[in-house]
Amino acid sequence: MGVMNTKAIIFDMDGLLVDSEPVWNEARAAMAARHGKPWTQEDHFNVMGVSTAEWTRYMIDRLELSQPAEEVREEIISQMEGMYRRQIPFREGAVAAVQWAAAHYPTALASGSPRRLLDILTAADELRGAFQVVLAADEVGAGKPDPAVYLETARRLEVDPAHCVCLEDSPNGVLSGHRAGMMVINIPDERFPLTAEQTSFADLVLDSLIAFNGEALRQVEAGKTGAA
């Protein structure tokens, strides 16, 4: 494994551990429709993985909203919070992947979602106690693709970013991990495929979290890229 051996594992949340992207998109599209504006797949891509402050600004600009940012943010997040409290829609293999990581490595959660949604996830029986560090991009002032949330997560883990593996689904997330100097595993959502250029910033691409294991870590350490 050489000098690149894994010393910590960092998970994204939306679209990776939780199948929330369609719900985020539905909530934003509904708001756009109420204001007589379209909400396109391009719009959805543009806000995947970014911070709360950033997607709120994007929506206000894109939809030419006059209401305060706090109202826009609260309307969307409240819909998400209600869904999470009813049932967290874990993606296939997510719970097992986190439990495996936590059993072998310091493990963290670094997400563009607001803190209150992260807190609901990490309090779930299946994941309670799994994460040594939980960080929302809003807490560092910049969302993905800025590397700040990953760099601060590594600092709190007391692990060099070069020895961290981050798992991401979105283009913004993959680029964030790459810019932080981490080993990046991309597990794209087939409904929101990445371009070849976007995928090129990942060190390994897996079909699902079910394929995340020790062998996947060996592959990412070797810098192999391609579908597994």
VEXDREN-2710 file (C-alpha; in Angstrom, 1 decimal):
% VEXDREN-2710
k/r/px/py/pz
1/MET/0.0/0.0/0.0
2/GLY/3.0/2.3/0.4
3/VAL/2.8/5.8/1.7
4/MET/-0.9/6.3/0.7
5/ASN/-2.4/3.8/3.2
6/THR/-5.8/4.8/4.5
7/LYS/-6.0/6.2/8.0
8/ALA/-9.5/7.7/7.9
9/ILE/-12.7/7.4/5.9
10/ILE/-15.1/10.3/5.3
11/PHE/-18.6/9.9/4.0
12/ASP/-20.8/12.4/2.2
13/MET/-24.5/12.2/3.1
14/ASP/-27.0/13.3/0.4
15/GLY/-27.1/11.0/-2.6
16/LEU/-24.5/8.7/-1.1
17/LEU/-25.8/7.5/2.3
18/VAL/-29.3/8.8/1.9
19/ASP/-31.5/8.8/-1.2
20/SER/-32.4/12.4/-0.7
21/GLU/-31.5/14.1/-3.9
22/PRO/-34.9/13.5/-5.6
23/VAL/-36.6/14.9/-2.6
24/TRP/-34.4/18.0/-2.4
25/ASN/-35.1/18.4/-6.1
26/GLU/-38.8/18.0/-5.7
27/ALA/-39.0/20.6/-3.0
28/ARG/-37.0/23.1/-5.0
29/ALA/-39.0/22.4/-8.2
30/ALA/-42.2/23.0/-6.3
31/MET/-41.0/26.3/-5.0
32/ALA/-40.0/27.3/-8.5
33/ALA/-43.4/26.3/-9.9
34/ARG/-45.1/28.4/-7.3
35/HIS/-43.2/31.4/-8.7
36/GLY/-43.9/30.5/-12.3
37/LYS/-40.3/29.4/-13.1
38/PRO/-38.9/26.2/-14.4
39/TRP/-36.4/24.1/-12.3
40/THR/-34.2/22.1/-14.7
41/GLN/-31.9/19.2/-14.3
42/GLU/-29.0/21.6/-14.8
43/ASP/-30.3/23.6/-11.8
44/HIS/-30.3/20.4/-9.8
45/PHE/-26.8/19.6/-10.8
46/ASN/-25.7/23.1/-9.9
47/VAL/-26.8/22.8/-6.3
48/MET/-25.9/19.2/-5.6
49/GLY/-23.4/19.0/-2.7
50/VAL/-23.1/22.8/-2.1
51/SER/-23.7/24.5/1.2
52/THR/-27.1/25.6/2.5
53/ALA/-26.1/29.3/2.1
54/GLU/-25.0/28.7/-1.5
55/TRP/-28.1/26.8/-2.7
56/THR/-30.3/29.4/-1.0
57/ARG/-28.5/32.2/-2.9
58/TYR/-28.7/30.2/-6.1
59/MET/-32.5/29.8/-5.8
60/ILE/-33.1/33.4/-4.9
61/ASP/-31.1/34.5/-8.0
62/ARG/-32.4/31.8/-10.3
63/LEU/-36.1/32.3/-9.4
64/GLU/-35.8/36.0/-8.8
65/LEU/-37.3/35.7/-5.3
66/SER/-38.1/38.6/-3.2
67/GLN/-38.5/36.7/0.1
68/PRO/-35.7/36.6/2.7
69/ALA/-33.1/33.9/2.4
70/GLU/-34.2/32.6/5.8
71/GLU/-37.7/31.9/4.5
72/VAL/-36.4/30.2/1.4
73/ARG/-34.0/28.0/3.5
74/GLU/-36.6/27.2/6.1
75/GLU/-39.3/26.1/3.6
76/ILE/-37.0/23.7/1.9
77/ILE/-35.2/22.3/4.9
78/SER/-38.5/21.8/6.8
79/GLN/-39.7/19.5/4.1
80/MET/-36.5/17.5/4.3
81/GLU/-36.6/17.3/8.1
82/GLY/-40.1/16.0/8.1
83/MET/-39.1/13.2/5.7
84/TYR/-36.0/12.3/7.7
85/ARG/-38.0/12.1/11.0
86/ARG/-40.6/9.8/9.4
87/GLN/-38.0/7.5/7.9
88/ILE/-34.4/8.0/6.7
89/PRO/-34.2/6.7/3.1
90/PHE/-30.8/5.0/3.4
91/ARG/-29.3/4.0/0.1
92/GLU/-28.5/0.3/-0.5
93/GLY/-25.4/-0.7/1.4
94/ALA/-25.1/2.6/3.2
95/VAL/-25.5/1.4/6.8
96/ALA/-23.3/-1.6/6.3
97/ALA/-20.6/0.6/4.7
98/VAL/-20.5/3.0/7.5
99/GLN/-20.5/0.2/10.1
100/TRP/-17.6/-1.5/8.3
101/ALA/-15.6/1.7/8.1
102/ALA/-16.2/2.6/11.7
103/ALA/-15.1/-0.8/12.8
104/HIS/-11.7/-0.4/11.0
105/TYR/-10.9/3.3/10.8
106/PRO/-11.7/6.7/12.3
107/THR/-14.8/7.7/10.4
108/ALA/-16.4/11.0/9.7
109/LEU/-19.4/12.7/7.9
110/ALA/-18.8/15.8/5.8
111/SER/-21.9/17.2/4.1
112/GLY/-23.4/20.2/2.4
113/SER/-26.6/19.5/4.3
114/PRO/-27.6/21.7/7.2
115/ARG/-26.5/20.5/10.7
116/ARG/-30.0/19.7/11.8
117/LEU/-30.4/17.0/9.1
118/LEU/-26.9/15.6/9.9
119/ASP/-28.0/15.3/13.5
120/ILE/-31.1/13.3/12.6
121/LEU/-29.0/10.9/10.5
122/THR/-26.2/10.4/13.1
123/ALA/-28.8/9.8/15.9
124/ALA/-30.3/6.9/13.9
125/ASP/-30.0/3.6/15.8
126/GLU/-28.1/2.1/12.8
127/LEU/-25.4/4.8/12.8
128/ARG/-25.2/6.1/16.4
129/GLY/-21.6/6.4/17.5
130/ALA/-20.2/5.6/14.1
131/PHE/-18.7/9.0/13.3
132/GLN/-15.9/10.6/15.3
133/VAL/-16.4/13.9/13.4
134/VAL/-19.6/15.3/11.9
135/LEU/-19.3/18.6/9.9
136/ALA/-21.6/20.6/7.8
137/ALA/-20.2/22.8/5.0
138/ASP/-22.1/25.8/6.5
139/GLU/-19.9/25.5/9.6
140/VAL/-16.7/26.2/7.5
141/GLY/-18.2/28.9/5.4
142/ALA/-17.8/27.3/2.0
143/GLY/-19.6/24.4/0.3
144/LYS/-18.3/21.8/-2.1
145/PRO/-16.5/21.9/-4.6
146/ASP/-14.5/24.1/-2.2
147/PRO/-12.3/21.7/-0.2
148/ALA/-12.8/23.5/3.1
149/VAL/-15.2/21.0/4.6
150/TYR/-12.9/18.1/3.9
151/LEU/-9.8/19.9/5.0
152/GLU/-11.4/20.8/8.3
153/THR/-12.8/17.3/8.8
154/ALA/-9.3/15.9/8.3
155/ARG/-7.9/18.4/10.8
156/ARG/-10.4/17.4/13.4
157/LEU/-9.7/13.7/12.8
158/GLU/-6.0/14.6/13.1
159/VAL/-5.2/12.8/9.9
160/ASP/-3.3/14.1/6.9
161/PRO/-5.8/14.6/4.0
162/ALA/-3.6/12.5/1.8
163/HIS/-4.4/9.5/4.1
164/CYS/-8.1/10.1/4.0
165/VAL/-10.5/8.3/1.7
166/CYS/-13.7/10.3/0.9
167/LEU/-16.8/8.7/-0.7
168/GLU/-18.9/11.0/-2.9
169/ASP/-21.7/10.8/-5.5
170/SER/-21.9/14.3/-6.9
171/PRO/-19.5/16.2/-9.2
172/ASN/-19.1/19.0/-6.6
173/GLY/-18.3/16.4/-4.0
174/VAL/-15.8/14.5/-6.1
175/LEU/-14.0/17.8/-7.0
176/SER/-14.0/18.9/-3.3
177/GLY/-12.3/15.7/-2.2
178/HIS/-9.8/15.9/-5.1
179/ARG/-9.0/19.5/-4.2
180/ALA/-8.4/18.5/-0.6
181/GLY/-5.8/16.1/-1.7
182/MET/-7.8/13.0/-0.6
183/MET/-8.3/9.6/-2.2
184/VAL/-11.7/9.9/-3.8
185/ILE/-14.2/7.1/-4.4
186/ASN/-17.1/8.0/-6.6
187/ILE/-20.4/6.1/-6.3
188/PRO/-22.6/8.0/-8.7
189/ASP/-26.4/7.9/-8.7
190/GLU/-27.4/6.4/-12.0
191/ARG/-30.2/9.0/-12.2
192/PHE/-27.6/11.8/-12.1
193/PRO/-24.6/10.5/-14.1
194/LEU/-21.3/12.3/-14.1
195/THR/-19.4/13.2/-17.3
196/ALA/-16.1/11.6/-18.1
197/GLU/-14.3/14.8/-17.1
198/GLN/-16.1/14.9/-13.7
199/THR/-15.4/11.2/-13.1
200/SER/-11.7/11.8/-13.9
201/PHE/-11.2/13.6/-10.5
202/ALA/-12.1/10.3/-8.7
203/ASP/-9.4/7.7/-8.0
204/LEU/-12.0/4.8/-8.1
205/VAL/-15.5/4.5/-9.3
206/LEU/-17.9/1.9/-7.7
207/ASP/-21.3/0.8/-8.7
208/SER/-22.7/1.0/-5.2
209/LEU/-21.8/1.1/-1.5
210/ILE/-22.2/-2.7/-1.4
211/ALA/-18.8/-2.8/-3.3
212/PHE/-17.1/-0.7/-0.6
213/ASN/-14.7/-2.9/1.3
214/GLY/-11.0/-3.6/2.0
215/GLU/-10.4/-4.5/-1.6
216/ALA/-11.9/-1.2/-2.8
217/LEU/-9.5/0.6/-0.5
218/ARG/-6.6/-1.3/-1.9
219/GLN/-7.7/-0.2/-5.4
220/VAL/-8.1/3.4/-4.5
221/GLU/-4.7/3.4/-2.8
222/ALA/-3.2/2.1/-6.0
223/GLY/-4.8/5.0/-7.9
224/LYS/-6.9/2.8/-10.1
225/THR/-9.8/4.4/-11.9
226/GLY/-12.8/2.6/-13.5
227/ALA/-16.0/0.9/-12.7
228/ALA/-15.9/-1.9/-10.2
END
